[in-house]
């Protein structure tokens, strides 16, 4: 969640809204901001080692059960699902 929140501050207009809730077996975290994703596979491809940054969304995809990214006219919504328990 830290990586997504940091991205929101750095790339999404300097602030965002974080929501979290329990959805029966999953913890969900959602960040909304004023940013825009231009790359349709943002966070799905391994970042190039020589380039600084670009790892936050990729790390979230590696560590979480599901990462959903939506871009709208007024900004982004990133939702992370993490299973509770085994």
Secondary structure as UniProt FT lines:
FT   HELIX           2..11
FT   TURN            12..13
FT   STRAND          16..22
FT   STRAND          26..33
FT   TURN            40..44
FT   TURN            49..50
FT   HELIX           56..63
FT   STRAND          66..72
FT   TURN            73..74
FT   STRAND          75..83
//
